[in-house]
Amino acid sequence: MRDTRTFVIIGAGQAGGWIAKTLRAEKFTGRVVLIGEEPYLPYERPPLSKAALLGEVDVDGTYFWPPETYDALGIEVLPGTRATAIDRATKQVSLDNSDTRIYDRLAITTGTRPRLLPIDGAELTGIHYLRSIDDSLAIRADIRKGSKVLIVGGGWIGLEVAATLSKLGCRSVVVEAADRLCGRAVTPDISNWMVKLHQDNGVEVRLGTVVERFEGVSRLERALLSNGESIDCAFAVIGIGVIANTELAAEAGIAVENGIIVDDLCRTSDPDIFSAGDVTNHPNKQLNRRIRLESWENAQNQGIAAAKSMLDKGEAYGEIPWFWSDQHDANIQMIGLPEDWDETATRENPAEAAFLTMYLKGGIIVGAISVNNAREIRVAKRLMQAKKVLSVDYLANTDIKMQAMLKA
Ligand SMILES: Cc1cc2nc3c(=O)[nH]c(=O)nc-3n(C[C@H](O)[C@H](O)[C@H](O)COP(=O)(O)OP(=O)(O)OC[C@H]3O[C@@H](n4cnc5c(N)ncnc54)[C@H](O)[C@@H]3O)c2cc1C
């Protein structure tokens, strides 16, 4: 018999798309409504700073699933539609086209938006942020071989854009306020390695420096830095972090603190409202604390977990965080959030410009970062999961295959 309930999802991004798809995979026969303010079907964001910016992938190529999939699965997608309010008493979502949708169960997967840089000249044409397909297309339209580009923020987005622009023949200057690159994510040794990687590929890096003002007549022409430098540039890309889109949830009285607060079943403070992806503040048993992650794998797997919970088939979600980035010829991968360790073990393969550094606390791996070594970091993740106590010398010994360490 057909289920008579309606499940509504606000936010047609990666997590929202996976919730819709999983509801059907789990045989939910009721209505599924996916509301998204962007004019696109759910799409992959990682290519926006990589293959799509290079021009190797077009808009359709970023879609998780083609339009036919939504038709075949009976998922009602409302693109170009913003949810403006949630009335929990009447279980209604208001839309910006004055329409409403009634829900039995609701998921909020509204993701994040770029943090804006509030300085003089920030409104000039030629100053970009990067979150959406439209942002990526706008940056692409400004790219001219040989031109100089200012990258504000030495985090993942800024560094990936700098690397892609190098491949396209632009000269980038990365300006980072902190004293190291990717300081919120990676360890100091990896930050130093990243500086060298970028400098070796022609990217200039300014650490401990901020942009004080943008100047130009109608379009950006130059940026004035806190170190007194004036940099003439064709355009700028700002990547100084994101803000979780929690306002809709907060206004509806749902508990919010650095993200929408959910439990390990992706349930918010309202038993009929769930949440997944970048916007959630969720518990992680592996790390023994709450986290808000901005990661492709989390958006997918927490989305899948949330859909199962909406169907009362949920299992506790709390995987070891995994993240990757591609910069120049380096594939960087990270597991865990290495913050507190007492020893490190590094395995190097200079012939392939590859290495894996594992961070240990009490002999247990608490995180790892690899460069061009996807195979071994996968094993390190399993060792971390198993909480194996291993010595630094043993882990660093490249005569021993990591696979064998799983049996040790
Ligand atoms: C340029 C770029 C590169 C990245 N590269 C990597 C990478 O290499 N590796 C990695 O692990 N991760 C990467 N990420 C991160 C990864 O893409 C995100 O973690 C993931 O997209 C999060 O998915 P989400 O569904 O939670 O949020 P989103 O994908 O942001 O989706 C949320 C959607 O909700 C919509 N929305 C918000 N409010 C409303 C509303 N009121 N009504 C309707 N719709 C609304 C938004 O417009 C958006 O479309 C990258 C991100 C970016 C931007």
The ligand as a MOL file (V3000), in Angstrom:
LIG
                    3D

  0  0  0     0  0            999 V3000
M  V30 BEGIN CTAB
M  V30 COUNTS 53 58 0 0 0
M  V30 BEGIN ATOM
M  V30 1 C 34.5080 24.9100 -4.6110 0
M  V30 2 C 34.3650 23.7750 -3.6380 0
M  V30 3 C 35.2400 22.6950 -3.6830 0
M  V30 4 C 35.1170 21.6530 -2.7810 0
M  V30 5 N 36.0070 20.6290 -2.8310 0
M  V30 6 C 35.9220 19.6170 -1.9380 0
M  V30 7 C 36.8690 18.5580 -1.9650 0
M  V30 8 O 37.7810 18.5310 -2.7800 0
M  V30 9 N 36.7410 17.5620 -1.0510 0
M  V30 10 C 35.7240 17.5430 -0.1110 0
M  V30 11 O 35.6560 16.6110 0.7020 0
M  V30 12 N 34.8060 18.5500 -0.0790 0
M  V30 13 C 34.8870 19.5740 -0.9600 0
M  V30 14 N 33.9710 20.5920 -0.9250 0
M  V30 15 C 32.9150 20.5630 0.1080 0
M  V30 16 C 31.6670 19.8110 -0.3480 0
M  V30 17 O 31.3220 20.1390 -1.6500 0
M  V30 18 C 30.5420 20.1680 0.6160 0
M  V30 19 O 30.9100 19.6370 1.8590 0
M  V30 20 C 29.1750 19.6480 0.1860 0
M  V30 21 O 28.7640 20.2430 -1.0110 0
M  V30 22 C 28.1450 19.9340 1.2660 0
M  V30 23 O 26.8880 19.5040 0.8330 0
M  V30 24 P 25.5580 20.0460 1.5250 0
M  V30 25 O 24.4320 19.3500 0.8380 0
M  V30 26 O 25.6570 19.9570 2.9850 0
M  V30 27 O 25.5280 21.5950 1.2100 0
M  V30 28 P 25.4190 22.3210 -0.1920 0
M  V30 29 O 26.0610 21.5060 -1.2430 0
M  V30 30 O 25.9200 23.7070 0.0550 0
M  V30 31 O 23.8750 22.3820 -0.5020 0
M  V30 32 C 22.9810 23.1960 0.2060 0
M  V30 33 C 21.9510 23.7260 -0.7640 0
M  V30 34 O 20.8780 24.2850 -0.0410 0
M  V30 35 C 20.4340 25.4500 -0.7170 0
M  V30 36 N 19.6700 26.2890 0.2320 0
M  V30 37 C 20.1560 26.9950 1.2700 0
M  V30 38 N 19.1330 27.6320 1.8960 0
M  V30 39 C 17.9930 27.3130 1.2320 0
M  V30 40 C 16.6230 27.6700 1.3950 0
M  V30 41 N 16.2000 28.4620 2.3940 0
M  V30 42 N 15.7340 27.1720 0.5120 0
M  V30 43 C 16.1270 26.3680 -0.4990 0
M  V30 44 N 17.4160 26.0000 -0.6980 0
M  V30 45 C 18.3330 26.4650 0.1660 0
M  V30 46 C 21.7400 26.0610 -1.1770 0
M  V30 47 O 21.5320 27.0010 -2.2100 0
M  V30 48 C 22.4820 24.8260 -1.6720 0
M  V30 49 O 22.1890 24.5470 -3.0090 0
M  V30 50 C 34.0610 21.6660 -1.8180 0
M  V30 51 C 33.1790 22.7540 -1.7620 0
M  V30 52 C 33.3180 23.7960 -2.6560 0
M  V30 53 C 32.3610 24.9680 -2.5880 0
M  V30 END ATOM
M  V30 BEGIN BOND
M  V30 1 1 1 2
M  V30 2 1 2 3
M  V30 3 2 2 52
M  V30 4 2 3 4
M  V30 5 1 4 5
M  V30 6 1 4 50
M  V30 7 2 5 6
M  V30 8 1 6 7
M  V30 9 1 6 13
M  V30 10 2 7 8
M  V30 11 1 7 9
M  V30 12 1 9 10
M  V30 13 2 10 11
M  V30 14 1 10 12
M  V30 15 2 12 13
M  V30 16 1 13 14
M  V30 17 1 14 15
M  V30 18 1 14 50
M  V30 19 1 15 16
M  V30 20 1 16 17
M  V30 21 1 16 18
M  V30 22 1 18 19
M  V30 23 1 18 20
M  V30 24 1 20 21
M  V30 25 1 20 22
M  V30 26 1 22 23
M  V30 27 1 23 24
M  V30 28 2 24 25
M  V30 29 1 24 26
M  V30 30 1 24 27
M  V30 31 1 27 28
M  V30 32 2 28 29
M  V30 33 1 28 30
M  V30 34 1 28 31
M  V30 35 1 31 32
M  V30 36 1 32 33
M  V30 37 1 33 34
M  V30 38 1 33 48
M  V30 39 1 34 35
M  V30 40 1 35 36
M  V30 41 1 35 46
M  V30 42 1 36 37
M  V30 43 1 36 45
M  V30 44 2 37 38
M  V30 45 1 38 39
M  V30 46 1 39 40
M  V30 47 2 39 45
M  V30 48 1 40 41
M  V30 49 2 40 42
M  V30 50 1 42 43
M  V30 51 2 43 44
M  V30 52 1 44 45
M  V30 53 1 46 47
M  V30 54 1 46 48
M  V30 55 1 48 49
M  V30 56 2 50 51
M  V30 57 1 51 52
M  V30 58 1 52 53
M  V30 END BOND
M  V30 END CTAB
M  END
